[in-house]
Amino acid sequence: MKRLALLALAALALLPSVGSTQSRSPYAGFESRTIKALSDQQISELRSGLGMSLALAAELNGYPGPRHTLELASQLNLSDAQRAEVEELFANMTADSITVGERLIAQEADLDEQFARRTVTSASLVASTQAIGATQAELRTTHLKYHLLTLDVLTPAQTQRYLELRGYHAPPAHNPSLHGDR
């Protein structure tokens, strides 16, 4: 009898943990999004040409971005010519990014619509996701390209100061001079 009571007690102890495994999905609420795969914030950032962390490979390896370079212009002691060049890079990066971002939003909306209308096919799925992937790659390339171009505007001392101001450690030792021929 004691053994039966212990088994019953053990079974009851397991019930709350079984119930907790049926918790809500982390996607609960996403079904009300205009485009299921993109949050309102992501859509806003794409439409504004923001980086969305797409250039971290450059940024964290010592390639300054034009936006943050302009934010730190006075601390970096940019010359008027440097400032003008970085402003142009930033304007071009923003314009290019907005164009690609709008295309990505449209592609995601189309894929979402195919699923919502139940018209998606294997062929349309492949075509849509390949197009989305290519656009995502283009967007990332756009942001990374402008980090590369910004590096060419700055002196090595300004680049080092940028890294310090942004709170980064020095670039990897295997790449002591990021500026190539400078």
C-alpha positions as CSV (number, residue, x, y, z in Angstrom):
1,M,0.0,0.0,0.0
2,K,2.8,2.3,0.9
3,R,4.4,1.5,-2.5
4,L,1.2,2.4,-4.4
5,A,0.9,5.7,-2.5
6,L,4.5,6.6,-3.5
7,L,3.9,5.8,-7.1
8,A,0.7,7.9,-7.1
9,L,2.6,10.7,-5.5
10,A,5.4,10.5,-8.1
11,A,2.9,10.5,-10.9
12,L,1.2,13.6,-9.5
13,A,4.6,15.3,-9.2
14,L,5.2,14.8,-12.9
15,L,1.9,16.4,-14.0
16,P,2.9,20.0,-13.7
17,S,6.1,19.4,-15.8
18,V,4.0,17.7,-18.5
19,G,1.6,20.6,-18.5
20,S,4.4,23.1,-18.8
21,T,5.8,21.5,-22.0
22,Q,2.6,22.6,-23.7
23,S,3.4,26.3,-23.3
24,R,2.8,28.8,-26.0
25,S,5.0,28.9,-29.0
26,P,7.6,31.7,-29.2
27,Y,5.9,32.7,-32.4
28,A,2.5,33.2,-30.8
29,G,1.2,36.6,-32.0
30,F,3.4,36.6,-35.2
31,E,0.3,35.4,-37.1
32,S,-1.1,38.9,-37.0
33,R,2.0,40.4,-38.7
34,T,1.5,42.0,-42.1
35,I,4.4,39.9,-43.4
36,K,4.8,36.9,-41.1
37,A,8.6,36.6,-41.6
38,L,9.3,40.2,-40.8
39,S,8.6,42.3,-37.7
40,D,7.4,45.9,-38.0
41,Q,10.9,46.9,-36.7
42,Q,12.6,44.9,-39.4
43,I,10.4,46.4,-42.1
44,S,11.1,49.9,-40.7
45,E,14.9,49.2,-40.6
46,L,14.9,47.9,-44.2
47,R,12.9,50.9,-45.3
48,S,15.4,53.2,-43.6
49,G,18.5,51.5,-45.0
50,L,19.8,50.5,-41.5
51,G,22.5,47.9,-41.2
52,M,20.6,45.4,-39.0
53,S,24.0,43.9,-38.0
54,L,24.6,42.7,-41.5
55,A,28.2,44.2,-41.5
56,L,29.4,42.8,-38.2
57,A,32.1,40.8,-40.1
58,A,33.6,44.1,-41.2
59,E,32.8,46.2,-38.1
60,L,34.2,43.8,-35.6
61,N,37.4,43.2,-37.6
62,G,38.4,46.8,-37.9
63,Y,36.5,48.1,-40.9
64,P,34.6,51.2,-39.8
65,G,31.2,51.9,-41.2
66,P,30.2,55.3,-42.7
67,R,27.3,55.9,-40.3
68,H,29.4,55.4,-37.1
69,T,32.4,57.2,-38.7
70,L,30.2,60.3,-39.2
71,E,28.8,60.0,-35.6
72,L,32.4,60.0,-34.4
73,A,33.7,62.6,-36.9
74,S,34.9,65.1,-34.4
75,Q,36.6,62.6,-32.1
76,L,38.3,61.1,-35.2
77,N,39.4,64.6,-36.4
78,L,38.1,64.0,-39.9
79,S,39.3,66.6,-42.3
80,D,36.6,68.4,-44.4
81,A,37.5,66.3,-47.4
82,Q,37.2,63.1,-45.4
83,R,33.9,64.1,-43.9
84,A,32.5,65.0,-47.3
85,E,33.7,61.6,-48.7
86,V,32.2,59.6,-45.8
87,E,29.0,61.6,-46.1
88,E,28.8,60.6,-49.8
89,L,29.5,57.0,-48.9
90,F,26.8,57.0,-46.2
91,A,24.3,58.6,-48.6
92,N,25.0,56.0,-51.3
93,M,24.9,53.1,-48.8
94,T,21.6,54.3,-47.5
95,A,20.1,54.7,-51.0
96,D,21.4,51.4,-52.2
97,S,20.2,49.6,-49.0
98,I,16.7,51.1,-49.2
99,T,16.3,50.0,-52.8
100,V,17.4,46.4,-51.9
101,G,15.4,46.4,-48.7
102,E,12.2,47.4,-50.4
103,R,12.8,44.5,-52.9
104,L,13.3,42.1,-49.9
105,I,10.1,43.3,-48.3
106,A,8.1,42.8,-51.5
107,Q,9.6,39.3,-52.0
108,E,8.8,38.3,-48.4
109,A,5.2,39.7,-48.8
110,D,4.8,37.7,-52.0
111,L,6.0,34.5,-50.3
112,D,3.7,35.2,-47.3
113,E,0.8,35.8,-49.7
114,Q,1.4,32.5,-51.5
115,F,1.1,30.6,-48.3
116,A,-1.9,32.6,-47.1
117,R,-3.8,32.0,-50.3
118,R,-2.7,28.4,-50.4
119,T,-1.2,28.9,-53.9
120,V,2.4,28.0,-53.1
121,T,3.8,25.2,-55.1
122,S,7.2,23.4,-54.9
123,A,8.4,25.4,-57.9
124,S,7.1,28.8,-56.6
125,L,8.6,28.0,-53.2
126,V,12.1,27.3,-54.7
127,A,11.9,30.4,-56.9
128,S,10.7,32.7,-54.1
129,T,13.2,31.5,-51.5
130,Q,16.1,31.6,-54.0
131,A,15.2,35.2,-54.9
132,I,14.9,36.1,-51.2
133,G,18.3,34.6,-50.5
134,A,19.9,36.4,-53.4
135,T,18.4,39.7,-52.2
136,Q,19.5,39.1,-48.6
137,A,23.1,38.5,-49.9
138,E,22.9,41.6,-52.0
139,L,21.8,43.6,-49.0
140,R,24.6,42.3,-46.9
141,T,27.2,42.9,-49.6
142,T,26.0,46.5,-49.9
143,H,26.6,47.2,-46.2
144,L,29.9,45.3,-46.1
145,K,31.1,47.1,-49.3
146,Y,30.7,50.5,-47.7
147,H,32.7,49.5,-44.6
148,L,35.5,48.5,-47.0
149,L,35.2,51.9,-48.8
150,T,35.2,53.8,-45.5
151,L,38.4,52.2,-44.4
152,D,40.1,53.6,-47.5
153,V,39.1,57.2,-46.4
154,L,40.6,57.0,-42.9
155,T,44.2,56.9,-41.8
156,P,45.4,54.0,-39.7
157,A,45.5,56.2,-36.6
158,Q,41.8,57.2,-37.2
159,T,40.8,53.6,-37.7
160,Q,42.5,52.7,-34.5
161,R,40.8,55.5,-32.7
162,Y,37.4,54.4,-34.2
163,L,38.0,50.9,-32.7
164,E,38.8,52.4,-29.3
165,L,35.8,54.8,-29.4
166,R,33.5,51.9,-30.4
167,G,34.9,49.8,-27.5
168,Y,36.5,47.1,-29.7
169,H,39.8,45.3,-29.2
170,A,42.5,45.7,-31.7
171,P,42.1,43.8,-35.0
172,P,43.6,40.3,-35.1
173,A,47.4,40.1,-35.0
174,H,47.5,38.3,-38.3
175,N,46.3,41.4,-40.1
176,P,48.4,44.3,-38.6
177,S,47.7,46.8,-41.4
178,L,44.2,46.9,-42.6
179,H,45.0,49.8,-45.0
180,G,47.0,47.8,-47.6
181,D,49.3,50.2,-49.3
182,R,48.9,53.2,-46.9
